[in-house]
Amino acid sequence: MPVTDTIADFLTRIRNAYAAKHKSVEMPCSNLKMAMAAILKDQGFIADFTKVEDNKQGLLQIKLRYHYGQPVIREIRRISKPGRRIYAGVDNLPRVRNGLGIAIISTPRGVMSDKQARRENVGGEILCTIW
């Protein structure tokens, strides 16, 4: 069955793997998913990620992180959806849980966290929030 919203599928697979207490999760790979996984790793929400080559587009394998048996990610939510895109300028970028969480933003300079977007003074599409 084809997936129409690949970002929502990416987030749901991570959410479900944490709920089932898996150590890792695999999904079809894309450049956007790799960029989002890199942000999650830099911010400490996942342990690691690797691209596993196959004869198709490849698989993205994400190793999940737990702290004293509890998932590090408490909530992961899709903001901009295919039916309703949400954009924000640099002055209106969201602060997730007063700075404890992050928002992943797709900007003209690439995919980055909200904090990095503020530093580079650029806005864009708000893909998701994590805390």
Secondary structure, DSSP 8 states (H G I E B T S, - for coil): ---S-HHHHHHHHHHHHHHTT-SEEEEE--HHHHHHHHHHHHTTSEEEEEEE--SSS-EEEEEE-EETTEES-S-EEE-SBTTB--EE-GGG---GGGGTSEEEEEETTEEEEHHHHHHTT--EEEEEEE-
